[in-house]
Amino acid sequence: MIEDYITEEKKEALLTELKRLKGPERKEILENLEYAKSLGDLSENAEYHQAREEQGKLEERIAKIEKILQSSRIAKGGGGELIEIGSKVLVQKKGSKEQRNYVIVGSEEADMVKGKISNRSPIGLALFGKKKGDNVSFKTPNGLVDYKIISVS
């Protein structure tokens, strides 16, 4: 089974967000609900339905954050020979001089634009547990891709 990971920084960001959602944002939505109820007939009360929808989204986000915090392991951050969460990896596509830098992160922190790839992505799965000098292959929508691992830090 593939585990879920988050960095210590992500954990702190999620805890901060959770505190904000459970505090001021939840209070604001409850106040909006009370105001909307005071307007009368709930069946045709757009403000009430909007507030209920916002409340549902807020509670859904709170539940998601709590699940992430309960089920994720805190990544200690690469640096060894084997590729793991937090490892910085330089790869070179076979048949090309093009090299790419990636950082292996948990799925909650993946951001391809910043070179942060999920350990659950096809390339993340292929790289995980490998070391410098290894070759990896993985499927993409455009077919099979082969990389050589140039460095791991």
N, C-alpha and C positions, 0 to 999 in steps of 0.2 A: 504494500500500500504506500502511495506517495503521501508524504506528510505535508501539512501546511506550515509555512514558516513566515515569521515577520521579524524585522530588525527591532532593536531596542528603540530606535527613533520612531518607527512606525507604531510601536506599542504606545509610546508616550503621546503621539499625535491622536491615536484612537481614544485613549483615555481622556484627553483634553476635549475632543469632540463629544464623547459620551457625556461628560460633565455638563457641557453647554446644552446638549440636546435634552438631557433630563432636567436641567434647571430652567434657565431663562426661556428657551424655545418652547418647552412643554407648557410653561406657565402662560406664555403669550397665546398659544393655541387654545388653551382652556379659557382664557379671557375672551378670545374671539368667539368661541362656542357659546359662552354665556351671553355675550352681546347679541349674537345671531338668534339665540332662543328668545330673547326679549322682544324681537321684532314680530313675533307672532307665528302664524301658520307655518309649520316646519315643512309641509309637503311642497310648498312653492317658494321656499326661502333659499335663494341662491347663496347668500352669505353663510348660512348654516351648512349647506352641502359642501361648499368650498372649505370651510373650517374642518368638517369631518374628513374630507379627503386629505387635507394637510396633516391632520392628526394621524391618519392611517399611515401616511408616508413616513412621518416622524417615528412612530412606534416600530415600523418595519426596519428603519435604519438603526434604531436603538437595538433591536433584536439581532440584526446582522453584526453589528459591532461586538455585542456581547458574545455571540457565537464565535467570531474570529478570535477574540481574546481568550476564550475558554479552550478552543481547539488547536490553536497555533503554538508551535514551539518557537522560542526566541533563538534566532540565529546568532551564533557567536562570531560569525564573519570569517570567511576563508583564510588565506595566508599560508595554507599548507600545500603539499605537493598535489593532493587530490582535489578535484573540483567539487565544491560544496556551496551551500548558501553563503553569499558574501564574497565568493572568489571572483577575482578579476581575470578574465580570460582573453587572450589574443589568439584569434584563429585566422587561417588563410584558406580561402576557397581553392580546391584542387584545380589546376589548370589555369590559375590566375595569380597575379601578383597582389591582388586586392586583399588587404587585411582588415579585420574588424575587431574592435574591443567590445566586450560584453561584461556585465556584472550579473551573476546569478542571484536572483531574489525570489521570494515567495510570490504567489500569484497576486496578492493584494498590492504589491509594490511594482509590478511589471510596468514598464514604460519604454517601448521600443525607441522612441525619439531620443531618450536619454541613454540608450544602450543597456537598459535593465531588462533582462529576460527572465521569465518565470521558469522555475524548476519543472513546471508541468507542461511547458511548451515543447513542441517537437525537438527544437535545438537544445533546450534545457535538459530534457530527458536524455538526449544523446550525449551531452557533455558531462552530466552528473556522474561523479565517481571516476572520471578519466584523469589522465595526467599529461604533462608536457610531452610532445612527441607522438601521442596517440592520434589515430585517424578516426573520425566519426562520420556516420552517414545518417540522414533522416529524410523523411518524405515531406515535401511541400506541395502546394497546389500546382506548381510548375514542374514537379517531378523530384527525383532523388538528388540530394545535394551532399557533397563530400567536403569535409573540412579537415585540416591538420591543425592540431593544437600547438601553437608557437610558444606560448608562455602561460603560466598560472601564478597568480600572486594573491 
